[in-house]
Amino acid sequence: MKQSLQLRTSQHLALTPQLQQSIRLLQLSTLELHQELEHILSDNPLLERVDDPLDNSVRLLADGAISGTASTMDAPVGDSEVSSSPTEAEAAFDTPAASDNAAENTEGEWSFDDVSRNAKTPDDEDARPQLEAHESTLREYLRQQMRETLKNPRDRALVELVIDALDDNGYLEELLEEIHARLPAELDIDIEELSTALSMVQSFDPAGIGARNPAECLTLQINRFIKVPYVTRRLALAIVQYHLTLFAQRDFNKIKKALECDDEDLREAQTIIKQCNPHPGAPFAANTSDYVVPDVIVRRCKQGWQVMLNNAVMPRLRVNALYASILRQSKGEGALTSQLQEAKWLIKNMRQRFDTILRVAQAIVERQRNFFSHGAVAMRPLVLREIADTLGLHESTISRVTTQKYMLTPHGMFELKYFFGSHVATEAGGEASSTAIRALIKQLIGAEDSKNPFSDSKIANMLAEQGMVVARRTVAKYREALKIPPVNLRKAL
């Protein structure tokens, strides 16, 4: 084979660094966006944030002194020249902030008293921040009761050994024999002593702590109830000790036959059992609340539904005036030139990101007006292509915009993807949204008779009467998505 050199021309698509950054910023959630922004701000000195939440913070230095970081102390000199220049004005993401730069150029003394006077209101006795109280854990709470109850060091050590073996729900999943086998032989501890220590722990609050299984946990709590009739207490104890599985499955007929009781007695016992907590240690768990901040807000106005961006999640960025003036004096020569271009790209891409989110949100609201007026039952079918064709964007772009972006509406907080859903044919030849069908299923189950709940087949027939052709297995799938138990678990006495 003879080797040769050939010159060919061809066209192909290439993602520029600016386009890659734009795509990346578009698919990030609000939290991820701010984390990415903090990383970029630490690497690029040409970029600064106007709305830095730590501008007016109070910090404690290593020597114990208090230091304040007011934004007026860090404002660059000549920052107003950047926003006043036509070429550099494009680098400002928030133009109102750029007009206030002259006020930020002044430097002054800062003291803790100044912050206290400014932050204090007539209703506050002391506007200084207060420390959050320490929340007691389950083991700390049990040890406190142990110290108040026991004085013998040996008894305290055994009780604390049992307390340390409890899980987060307050159960003792490890057998006493296993705990006893781990103890050194020279301590001369009998298994009866561990059993006595466990009984002492089970006498502590909250009721049901130290149980080895759910039946024992419920038994400990029922025994502590006061002013409960003897017959009702005995029946409730028999249910949790011997027929807890049937009770969980709501198989009341078998329970009545096994215990030879009527509906009234079983109903009273059921009321007592429902007052118990199967996880007595759960309230002491350090649960962190998860919350989301909406990207867009929808409100009703005289003209209809208005969509606006949430200013609280929009970072206000600008180019540092000091470095920009140095670059102008050096006529664009230096190592900071590329970082200046990157700062401009970021500000432009950030503006484009929020503009795209707003356009997509407005298009969604325009097509789902019935949802905002009447609720989920009025949701219409919607796919990504419909919004993409309307806005002249690609489906992948719409998918990135609607992922982990949230909308605050009068009906609650929803992810933008919530407004997209498959369709189900109707007898009239139209289409119904799967979201609307789920809302109808929830309404039907909410209005059913608890003594005679609807089966999935019955719900499918009821939807068919309203013109929606839905199979029984589809109803079951939607019901499970709504976390609604099946018919046998919804049945009541």
Secondary structure, 3 states (H helix, E strand, C coil): CCCCCCCCCCCCCCCCHHHHHHHHHHHCCHHHHHHHHHHHHHHCCCEEECCCCCCCEEEECCCCCEEEECHHHHCCCCCHHHHHCCCCHHHCCCHHHHHCHHHHCCCCCCCHHHHHHHHCCCCCCCCCCCCCCCCCCHHHHHHHHHHHHCCCHHHHHHHHHHHHCCCCCCCCCCCHHHHHHHCCHHHCCCHHHHHHHHHHHHCCCCCCCCCCCHHHHHHHHHHHCCCCCHHHHHHHHHHHHHCHHHHHCCCHHHHHHHHCCCHHHHHHHHHHHHCCCCCCCHHHCCCCCCCCCCCEEEEEECCEEEEEECHHHCCCEEECHHHHHHHHHCCCCCCCHHHHHHHHHHHHHHHHHHHHHHHHHHHHHHHCHHHHHHCHHHCCCECHHHHHHHHCCCHHHHHHHHCCCEEEECCEEEEHHHHCECEEEECCCCEEEHHHHHHHHHHHHHCCECCECCCHHHHHHHHHHCCECCCHHHHHHHHHHCCCCCHHHHCCC
